[in-house]
Amino acid sequence: MVLTGLSHLAATDPTALAAQAQAECLQGLEQADAISTAARAWFLGAFTAGQGYCEDADYSPAAWLIHRTRITKGAARGHLGWARRVEAHPQVAGALAEGAVLTESMARTICGWTDKLPRECRPAADDILIAAARAGARKEDLAGLAAEIYARSLPDPEDDPEPAFDDRQVRVETTFAGAGVISGDLTPECAAVVPTVLESLSAPAGAADTRTREQRYHDTCRRPCAESKNASWPGSNRCALLGCLPRGYPDARSRAQLALRLRNRSLAVVRGVIEPALDPAGGEVGLVGGDQL
């Protein structure tokens, strides 16, 4: 039945449809892709666990996929990667199977974020991010939330028995005609957080934005540095607070609804306004991300 429906859709002339119908088809196909990804991962996981590939004289599930389903080695690895993900992230798999909560790419991204957490923290983190996605959070919002979760998972410096990373450094060198090169040695915690923060603050500015991801990363770094000459970043009145979360971590749906977008306000003034509202007990407020206008 599924194959029949897809065959009928493939035989349809999309140019004969209105834009709204084309959009609905594209949205439906994305949902179908999410559901099929979850279903394939579950079936492939069971097939692998039972060594079903041995009945066809194949030595591994990857070999069976290549020989019997005629996909490439890269595609086989991708399918097996999802079989491992759904076992490690059952909540993400469940949300993926719903079709309308997470796309395949967003579910894979969430798994990548929470895989960086201690094992015992991953289920709760998956629940929080899925609830935020269900409430309508976009990728940049989820990235900021994931960075906050990761930061909170790190041990307190006083409790960390490992010595400080004394070789940590960032170097900025000027090259030809005033251009420059940035290099450095980052601690594992910094190396894990920096890409997440850059990704969350460097989303494309629209369909006309043709910059590469690396160019957007560069412009994200340049903007606050250039504007800090005229303002004390991030505490100036040019700071934009992307999100705030109470330290007490209420239920995940409430967390998603507490996301704020405040602009043209001093960070100190904003804190004074939102702290009592978010935490009646007067506790601290966690700030997720910041950007210059």
C-alpha positions in Angstrom: 0.0 0.0 0.0 2.8 2.4 0.9 4.7 1.6 -2.3 1.5 2.0 -4.4 0.9 5.4 -2.9 4.5 6.5 -3.5 4.3 5.2 -7.1 1.1 7.2 -7.7 2.7 10.3 -6.3 5.9 9.8 -8.5 3.7 9.5 -11.6 1.9 12.8 -10.8 2.9 15.9 -12.7 3.9 18.4 -9.9 3.7 21.4 -12.4 -0.1 20.7 -12.7 -0.6 21.3 -9.0 -1.0 24.6 -7.1 1.8 25.8 -4.9 -0.2 24.8 -1.8 -0.6 21.2 -3.0 3.1 21.0 -3.8 3.9 22.3 -0.3 1.6 19.7 1.3 3.3 16.9 -0.7 6.7 18.0 0.3 5.7 18.2 4.0 4.1 14.8 3.7 7.2 13.3 2.1 9.4 14.7 4.9 7.1 13.1 7.5 7.1 9.8 5.6 10.9 9.9 5.5 11.0 10.4 9.3 8.6 7.5 9.9 10.4 5.2 7.4 13.7 6.0 9.1 12.4 4.9 12.5 10.7 1.8 11.1 13.8 0.8 9.1 16.0 1.3 12.1 13.9 -0.9 14.4 13.6 -3.7 11.8 17.3 -3.5 11.0 18.2 -3.6 14.7 16.1 -6.7 15.2 17.5 -8.3 12.0 21.1 -7.6 13.2 20.5 -8.8 16.7 19.1 -12.1 15.4 21.9 -12.4 12.8 19.3 -12.8 10.0 22.0 -11.9 7.5 23.7 -15.2 8.1 20.8 -17.1 6.5 21.8 -15.5 3.1 25.5 -16.3 3.7 26.4 -12.7 4.3 29.0 -12.0 7.0 27.6 -8.8 8.3 24.4 -6.7 8.2 26.3 -4.1 6.1 27.2 -6.8 3.5 23.6 -8.0 3.5 22.3 -4.6 2.8 24.7 -4.0 0.0 24.1 -7.3 -1.7 20.4 -7.8 -1.0 19.0 -4.2 -1.1 21.5 -2.9 -3.7 22.5 0.2 -1.8 26.0 1.6 -1.5 28.4 1.0 1.4 27.8 4.6 2.6 24.0 4.1 2.7 24.4 0.8 4.5 26.5 2.5 7.2 23.9 5.2 7.5 21.1 2.7 8.0 23.2 0.8 10.6 24.0 4.1 12.3 20.2 4.7 12.8 19.8 1.2 14.1 22.3 2.0 16.8 20.7 5.4 17.5 17.2 4.1 18.1 18.6 1.7 20.6 20.5 4.4 22.5 17.8 7.1 22.1 14.4 5.4 22.3 12.6 8.7 23.0 14.1 10.3 19.8 13.0 7.2 17.8 9.5 7.5 19.2 9.3 11.1 18.2 10.7 10.4 14.8 8.1 7.7 14.2 5.3 10.3 14.9 6.3 12.0 11.7 5.4 15.5 12.6 7.7 16.2 15.6 11.2 15.6 14.2 12.6 15.3 10.8 15.3 12.7 10.1 18.1 15.3 10.0 16.9 17.0 13.2 16.6 13.8 15.1 20.1 12.8 14.0 21.4 16.2 15.2 19.7 15.9 18.6 21.3 12.4 19.1 24.7 14.0 18.2 24.2 16.7 20.9 23.1 14.4 23.7 25.7 11.8 22.9 28.2 14.3 24.3 26.6 14.1 27.7 27.2 11.6 30.4 25.2 8.4 29.7 22.9 8.9 32.7 22.0 12.4 31.5 21.0 11.5 27.9 17.4 10.3 28.4 16.4 13.4 30.3 18.2 15.6 27.8 16.4 13.8 24.9 13.1 14.4 26.6 13.7 18.1 27.1 14.8 18.7 23.5 11.9 16.6 22.0 9.4 18.6 24.1 10.9 21.9 22.9 10.7 20.7 19.3 7.1 19.6 19.9 6.3 23.1 21.2 7.7 24.6 18.0 11.3 25.4 18.8 13.6 25.8 15.8 17.0 24.4 15.3 18.8 27.4 16.6 16.6 27.4 19.7 17.3 23.7 20.3 21.1 24.3 19.8 21.1 26.9 22.5 19.1 24.6 24.8 21.5 21.7 24.1 24.5 24.0 24.9 22.9 25.0 28.2 22.2 21.3 29.1 25.8 20.4 28.2 27.2 23.2 30.3 25.2 22.1 33.3 26.3 18.5 32.9 30.0 19.5 33.5 31.4 18.9 37.0 32.1 21.9 39.2 35.7 23.0 39.0 36.1 22.2 42.8 34.9 18.7 42.2 36.9 17.9 39.1 40.0 15.9 40.1 41.6 16.5 36.7 44.2 19.2 36.5 43.5 22.4 34.5 44.3 22.3 30.8 47.3 24.7 31.1 48.0 24.6 27.3 44.6 26.1 26.4 45.1 29.0 24.1 43.7 30.9 21.1 46.0 32.7 18.7 45.1 35.4 16.2 47.8 36.0 13.6 47.8 38.7 10.9 48.8 37.6 7.5 48.9 39.2 4.0 47.0 42.6 3.6 45.6 42.5 7.1 43.8 39.1 6.8 44.2 36.8 9.7 44.3 33.2 10.9 42.8 32.0 14.2 44.1 28.8 15.7 44.4 27.3 19.2 44.2 24.5 21.6 40.8 24.1 23.3 39.8 22.1 26.3 37.4 19.3 25.6 34.5 21.2 27.1 35.2 24.3 25.0 35.7 22.2 21.9 32.3 20.7 22.4 30.4 23.9 23.1 31.9 26.2 20.5 30.5 24.5 17.4 27.1 24.3 19.0 27.1 28.0 19.8 28.4 29.0 16.3 25.7 26.8 14.7 23.0 28.3 16.7 24.0 31.9 15.9 24.9 31.6 12.3 21.6 30.4 10.6 21.2 31.5 7.0 19.5 34.9 6.7 17.0 33.7 4.1 16.8 32.2 0.7 19.1 34.9 -0.7 21.9 34.1 1.7 24.4 32.1 -0.3 27.2 32.1 2.2 28.8 28.8 3.1 28.6 27.5 6.7 32.2 28.5 7.3 31.6 32.0 6.0 28.6 32.3 8.3 30.7 31.2 11.2 33.2 33.9 10.3 30.6 36.6 10.1 29.1 35.4 13.4 32.5 36.0 15.1 33.1 39.3 13.3 29.9 41.0 14.3 30.2 41.2 18.1 33.9 41.9 17.8 33.3 44.9 15.5 30.5 46.3 17.5 32.2 45.9 20.9 34.4 48.8 20.0 31.4 51.1 20.7 29.6 49.0 23.3 30.5 46.7 26.2 29.4 43.4 24.8 27.5 41.4 26.0 26.3 43.6 28.8 25.5 46.7 26.7 22.1 47.9 25.5 23.0 46.3 22.1 22.8 42.8 23.6 20.0 40.5 22.5 19.0 37.7 24.9 18.1 34.7 22.9 16.6 32.6 25.7 16.5 32.2 29.5 15.7 29.2 31.6 15.2 28.9 35.4 17.8 27.0 37.2 15.1 24.7 38.7 14.3 23.2 35.3 10.5 22.9 35.3 8.8 20.4 33.0 10.1 20.4 29.4 7.0 21.9 27.8 7.1 24.9 30.2 10.8 25.3 29.4 10.1 25.6 25.7 7.4 28.1 26.4 9.7 30.3 28.5 12.0 31.0 25.5 12.3 34.7 25.1 13.5 37.0 22.4 14.3 40.4 23.9 16.1 43.1 21.9 17.5 46.6 22.7 17.6 46.1 26.4 20.5 46.1 28.8 21.3 42.6 30.0 21.3 43.8 33.6 17.9 45.4 33.2 16.5 42.3 31.5 17.7 40.1 34.3 16.1 42.3 36.9 12.8 42.0 35.0 12.8 38.3 34.2 14.3 36.8 37.3 11.3 37.3 39.6 8.9 36.1 36.9 10.8 32.9 36.2 11.7 31.9 39.7 9.5 33.1 42.5 11.9 31.7 45.0 14.5 34.2 43.9 16.9 31.7 42.5 19.4 32.2 39.6 18.4 32.3 36.0 20.3 30.5 33.3 20.9 32.6 30.1 21.0 30.7 26.8 23.1 32.5 24.1 23.5 36.1 23.2 23.9 38.0 20.0 24.5 41.6 18.8 21.9 43.5 16.8 
